[in-house]
Amino acid sequence: MVFVAIAVLFLAGKIPPRELLIELRVIRSSLGCLVQAFDPDSISSGLQLQVSLENAKKAFELGENVSDSLENEFLLHAAGTRKFDLAISRVGVKDTSKFLLFCDDEAKLKSIAQKLGASVRKFSPTLTAAQAQKIYGIEKEIFQTLSLEQAVIEKIALFSD
């Protein structure tokens, strides 16, 4: 797996999620990097995102992609669904004052944060088993044999609704 940069960004002013995503698209184009934003409270670990990105890339290689962009395919895989609306409700940015930013280049992630006027903090997952059950539809019994991270990765790898 390729090393990537993952951080939680904090914006002083709140803007609608759609505006943030438009701004990120413009920045992404100017910097030439892969960028995706997530709700930090919905993600189990950085590994979940790395696995999701690898699965999204593989979907494109095999011609099995659902979306026409790698960024959107990445979001779908991180949520474990083929439905874009469901992916947004599961792992999409809900509060732009605090969001998780994934970038394939650490220096560019810092540049993006600076362009947005955001402060940066290390990502420390807060997702609980109860939240994972609700967000991803994971059955409670799974946590008796798998860690939270393993359970989420296994569930999203199924890529089913």
N, C-alpha and C positions, 0 to 999 in steps of 0.2 A: 504494500500500500504506500501511496505517496504521502509525504508529510504535508499537512495543511495547517492553516491558522484558524482557530476558533476562539471567539471572544464574545463577551456580553458587552454591548454598547448601551450607553445611557445618554439620551438626548435631554437637554434642559427644557426645551419646548416640545409640546406634544403636537404631532401632525398626524393626519389620517394615514393608515397603513398603505393605502393605494398611492399616496403622494411619496411616501418613503420608497416604495418599490420602483416608482418611476425614476426617482432620483438615483437609486442604486443602479438601475439599468443604464442611465446616462454615464454614471461614474465607471461602471463595468466596461462600457464601450470605449471610454477614453483611456482606461488603464490596461485593457486587453487581458482581463482575468475572469475566472469563474467566481461568482459571488451569489450567495443565497442567504436569505434572512429567515429566521425561525422564531417561534415562541420558546424562550429558554426553559419554561416550566413544563414543556411537552417532550423534551428530548432527554433520553436516558444517559447518553454519553457521547463523547467525540467519536468513539468507535461506531456508534449507530450511524452517524453522518458519513463516516468514511466508507462503511459497508454500503450505505445507500448510494453514495456517489459511484462506487465501483459497479454496483448493480445497474445504475442508470447508464453508465458508459457501455456496459455489456449489452444492455437492451438496444442501444444504437448500433453497436457492432453486428448484432444478430438480426437487425431490422424488426425488433419486437417492441420498439418504443411506442408509447401512447402519445406523447407530446412531441412537438416539433422543435423544442429547444432543450438542451441538456439541463439548464437550470430548472425548468418546470418538471422534467423527468426526474430529476434529483429530488424535488419536493414530493412528488408522487411516491417515490421509493422510500423516502424518509417517513412518510405517513403509512406506507404499506397498503396503498389503494390505487386503483386506476381512475378514480373519480376526483377531478380537480377540486370541486367544491368541498368534498369530504377531506381532502388533503389539507386544504386551507383551514378548515375548522379543527382539524387534529393538531397540526404542527405549524400553521402559518402565524405570522406576526399579528398579535391582537392589540398590543399596547406598544406604541412606538417610543415611549419614554424609556423602555427597556426591551432590547431584543438581542437575539443570538445571531451573530454574523459569521458565516463560513466563507473563507476565501482560500484559493489555492496558492496564495503567496503572502507570507507574513508581513513583508514590507508594504505590500499593497493594501492589506487590511488596515494597517496603521494610517496609511494615506487616506483611505476611505473614511476612517473615523475622524481624521482631521478635517476633511472636506465637509463632513456632516456636522462638525462642531461637537462631536460626541466624546464622552470619556469612556475609557476601555477598562474592563475588569476581566480577570481570568474566569473561564466558564467552570462553575462548580454545580453539577446537576442537582436539582431539587425534586425531581420526579419521584413520586412514591408508588408503591405497588397498587394502592387503591386508585390513584390517578391513571396509572397505566392500564388498569382494568377498564376504566371508563373511556379513556382516549382510544386505545387500540383494541379493545374487546378481548383482552387476555383473561382467561379463566383463572380464578383464585388459586386453584390446585397446582397450577404450573409453577407457582413460586415456591412450592415445597421441594422441587427438584432443580429449578434454575434460578440464577440470580436475576435481579430486575433487568440488568443490561442484556443478559442472555435471552430472557423471555421476550423483550422488545425486539431484539435483533432477529430472533427466530420468527416472531409474528410478522414483522415487516418483510422478511425474506420470502414469505408466502405470496406477497403482492396480490392479496385478494381482499375483497370488500367484506 
